[in-house]
Amino acid sequence: MPKAFKSLLILAVMCAQLAFAQTTTIYGLIDDLTGNPVTTGKVTMTLRPSSDVTISGTARFTTQTVTCPIASTGNVVNLANSNISATSGTTSAGTSVTVTSATGFAAGQPILIPGAGVGGVNYVGSISAIASLTFTITPATSTSVSAGTPVYTPCQVMMNTAIQPPGSGYQLGFWPGNVNTATIFFYALNPLLDITAIVSTPGQLPSQGGIVDTYSNQTIAGTKTFTGIVNFPVPIAGLVDTTSTQTVAGAKTFANANGVVNPDSCAGAGAPSWCNGSDMGAWINAANAYLGPTGGDIFFSSCRTFSTPILLGQATGKIVRLHGVGPAACLNYTPSTGTALSLDWGNGGNQGAVEALSNFWLEGASAANSTVGISIGGNTSYPYTQNVKTVNVTVSGFGTGIIGPTNASGTSFDLTFDQMAVDNNGVGFVFNDNIPTRIYNSEIDTNTNYGIELLGQSMKLVMGGNDIEANGVGLYIDVASGGVTVVDYGSHWEAPGTSPCTSAQFVTVNAPGATVLLDGDDFQDDCPTGTQAQFITWTSGQYLSLRPAVATSEGRTLTNVINSSASSCAIDAAMDKQSLLIGPIVTGGSCALEDKSINGSGGGPSHAIDYTGYEATWNLPASATLFLANQGNPCTNGELALSSGWGNTAAVSAVNGLGQTCEWTITSSGTGQGASPTITDTLTNSLPSATVLCEMRMTGGTGTSTLIDQTTGSATAPVFTFNGTPAASSTYKVLRRCGP
């Protein structure tokens, strides 16, 4: 050997001429800090000499590195054969195994089958022959394994005892995502070595400030585009850290930050690698996939059209939330079929009080088509989606705005909607057995068929402070059997007054087991003319309570508040009827009336209320109720007709008042004044009967104060006689009152 140079080259990779017993088979599963398999990366094993090794002569210790990829399952595999297969069926103990793919495998290679060894340990052997998808292996396996068990070629290194000089070892590096996050030292002394480990991924490493110093007061100007993962050591609100004293100036686009992704970053050049597709729906879906098995948050601030249905979660326990940032955040769904946004977390998706959907508009093409705006828990593969809170989301222009479906495997439940605007759909909300469901402080307006439709036999709905207007029917319950419960506190129900007026059908119940409690609600009909049958249709149900409630009409006559055709039920109605145009509280059916007392601040019991059969249940203290006489339709100058004794050019002016009490000024003018002229009042608010007394008296004017008597009783046009002779050019201010 030449003296000038001697080289000692040590190979760590098993070569063909080396005996199998001289190698150590390396295997194991690499998990991240959350316990999930690392899906990309590698492990490296670099041969290192002993700290006190000496090599005689002129020689050099040349290190060699063995690289073993981390497969998508988290298993460490051989670099030359990084394919990983799986058993295609239950594999019994023995010398053969059938796999789903034999690509990349060859006779003579080592093979590893987790759990197939003695007592269920990992089996390591070699492939002696391959026939299609069946491997003949040696030695025989000892334990049966189930279908889908991984089968792969493990990594191998030379045993340290077979390497000269003695005392060498290996430096083992873990590279999840191809970033070195951990290093250890080991000796390959045995035929098998399990390097199963839990390591930090790059995103789980402690932050050192990174690109931005978040520990001091710092101003950063200019446009910044982050296409990789950006980690902040402090929490962020939305896309900006608002918890520290940091000032960030200029436009910033974050593709990812602390488990938050931004699909807006997929538009244009410089899109992050996780982006996929060509519209906002596809970008949100790509963000959903990028967030991994536990989910996270997606924020966007743009307004974009899309045709790719948005799918959030789509895995058991994967909690993905979608949030708009700023007033422009909107999603316009263009197809005429399909569901715009589906949210499915599956059983275990229990995210508590955090908003799942918030602060954006979702627009569809038409309320007349078959589209659905938002579906919660509709995927049968991931049932029992729960604890979904939706806040400040507008859903408009769909066949069905929001649906909480029941499917063959389960349902979604514990749903909360707050500060919503669900309008201009065919149906606003549809719920089945989505229990419990809550709707608060929301607008449910102008939905063609129903504002809220309940179809589930175990449905529980709690509402409060909602504005429910101009729907075909505000609340529609149609359940053949089972118990349905609706409790509402202080919502406002209104029918618009624009011509032609729509029906003021606020509630329809066709559910024998239904219990409906409307506490402190008010019902308002703005239509100025015509007749409306009822506010509430009670076809069947168990219990209805209106306590207390308010009913008003701006001119249209209401035949009755509740039209009942139900039996074996109870109705508890305590309503303040603030218009004489509103008829009886209940007509029809045979429900027991538990309480029918009325706070008649608008005429109440002075109107023709149907007391039949309930005399024994009334409790109306004679001195406890104040009846106001200033309700009803406004008075008009034209309702007074003057006889000829007032003069041939006499006039009525300066009308004031409404309902039961009105005031005018009569001017006697022209010629022909005579004794005892009459005044006929065609009432703008009819009286219950002609026996209701009215009075008219002078309250001012330039003429002589004179008594005026009612001389003809009438429910529609009482007549009054002036007991004197009017003086030409004199004025007579008169006040007329009817009823109590």
Secondary structure, 3 states (H helix, E strand, C coil): CCCCCCCEECCCCCCCCCCHHHEEEEECEEECCCCCECCCEEEEEEEECCCCCCCCCCCCEECCEEEEEECCCCEECCCCCCCEEEECCCECCCCEEEECCCCCCCCCCEEEECCCCHHHCCEEEEEEEEECCEEEEECCCCCCECCCCEEECCEEEECHHHCCCCCCEEEEEEEECCCCCEEEEECCCCCEEECCEECCCHHHCCCCCCCCCCCCCCEECCCEEEEEEECCCCCCECCECCCCCCEECCCEEEEEECCEECHHHHCCCCCCCCCCCCCHHHHHHHHHHHCCCCEEEEEECCEEEECCCEEEECCCCCEEEEEECCCCCEEEECCCCCEEEEEECCCCCECCCCEEEEEEEEECCCCCCCCEEEEECCCCCCCCCEEEEEEEEEEECCCEEEEECEECCEECEEEEEECCEEECCCEEEEECCCCCEEEECCEEECCCCEEEEECCCCCEEEEECCEEECCCEEEEEECCCCEEEEEEECCEEEECCCCCCCCCCCEEEECCEEEEEEECCEEEECCCCCEEEEEEEEEECCEEEEEEEEEEECCCEEEEEEEECCCCCEEEEEEEECCCCECCCEECCCCEEEECCCCCCCCHHHCCCCCCCCHHHCCCCCCCCCCCCCCCCECCHHHEEECHHHCCCCEEEEEEEECCEEEEEEECCCCCCCCCCEEEECCCCCCCCCCCCEEEEEEECCCCCCCEEEEECCCCCCEEEECCCCCCCCEEEEEEEECC
